[in-house]
Amino acid sequence: MYKKKENIFIVMIIISIIFLISYRFFFIKNNKFEDKSLNATRARIVEIIFDNTNEIDTNKNEVNEYKYQEFQIEITEGKHKGEKYYMRNAIETFDIYNIILKDNDQILVSVDENENGEIVNLHIYDRRRDIQLIVLLALFILSVIAIGGKQGLKSILTLTFTVLIIINILLPLILLGYDPVIVAIGILIVIICVTLIVIGGFTLKTLTAILGTSGGVIIAGMISFIFGKSAQITGLAGDSTQQLVYLLNYPNLDFQGVLFASIIIGSMGAIMDVSISIASSMYEIVSLQPDINNKVLMKSGMNIGKDIMGSMSNTLILAYTGSSCELMLLFMASGTKLKEIINLDLVATEIIRAIGGSIGLTFTIPLTVILSTLIYKNKKLKIKNNI
């Protein structure tokens, strides 16, 4: 009976994934979010016709010579596939986004068309990197399945479901003006339930982990919300949010809410790991000693949680620190004082993001321990706890 339930649930997840992919490729194309695309298309460098980017300026007292490349490209996809065009690529002296090309390089070009659909202008968008990313993704999937077997395949299914539901449901709802925090909590609880049930099955320890993870995620969101509001964090410190306001005309978004939603999303993975580890460990303890005293069981659970807490807190802090490494180098190189650094909106945002998630993770431990004790001891594990 349990196997039948599990198989039905997995089939439902696969159907959901197919629906989300279909929605992405067949329905969202007509959505207003797609209107401002740069219309980038794949192309190949056929031949470099002129290139003076490697020439050295002999007279350092004069203005550097104008550097550029001229080349022929061939469009490799879409209705203009096979068409060839000539382009010029200027190389600025100090531009970090300079792209120096060679024969057969794969690139993306943004296309401007006239009313008849003919190309009137081309600009280099960036190098083409999707091939390498697809190979890396395939390597990841193969390694997870090869090492994890059936559980690895389930992990890939739940990860796919998570990514698709965030891209196709959570983000569009936020752009449409719905409350980011409420939307994030609701959708993440769905993700938590789906992920843990697919991986752990319909068991009491899965139920305990779902409740513990959901509680920890909500606590992380509440802590971040309270201190973010108190510190008057705007949510507008990042370049991406500023582009949403000024370039893409989304000034009415709740950017504070988006920040708090991102904190909830970022902390969910570590909180889920803590909750399922404690729930699973305490399940095994009660399985081996069904008559164990509640106080002893809770003490054992807390000891397990304490061992996990150190590494998981480090995981969150290091993840956020790693993403802000360039910013910290900038402050160090400029000799900025600590009081000046921590009062910046951007820095305070990252601190609240990291510490808020870590507090949520910390509170997940006693919450899961209490839930495990109440649920396991109430059932006494007499039926192997398949629910």
PEPEJO-V568028 format. One line per field, one symbol per residue. ss: DSSP state (H for helix, E for strand, L for the rest). burial: # if it has 16 or more other ideal C-beta (glycine too) atoms within 10 Angstrom, else .. A space follows every 50 residues. Layout:
ss->???
burial->???
//
This chain:
ss->LHHHHHHHHHHHHHHHHHHHHHHHHHHHHHLHHHLLLLLEEEEEEEEEEE ELLLLLLLLLLLLLLLEEEEEEEEELLLLLLLLEEEEEEEELLLLLLLLL LLLLLEEEEEEEELLLLLEEEEEEEEELLHHHHHHHHHHHHHHHHHHHHH HHHHHHHHHHHHHHHHHHHHHHHHHLLLLHHHHHHHHHHHHHHHHHHHHH LLEHHHHHHHHHHHHHHHHHHHHHHHHHHHLLLLLLLLHHHHHHHHLLLL LLLLHHHHHHHHHHHHHHHHHHHHHHHHHHHHHHHHHHLLLLLHHHHHHH HHHHHHHHHHHHHHHHHHHHHHHLHHHHHHHHHHLLLHHHHHLLHHHHHH HHHHHHHHHHHHHHHHHHHHHHHHHHHHHLLLLLLEL
burial->.....#...#..#..##..#...................######..#.. #...............#.#.#.####...#....#.#.#........... #...#.###.#..........#.##..#............#..##..... .#.#####.###.##..####.###....##.###.###.##.####### #.#######################.##....#.####..#..#...... ..###############################.##.....#....##.# ##.##..##..##.##..##...#......#.........#....##### ###############.#######.###.......#..
//
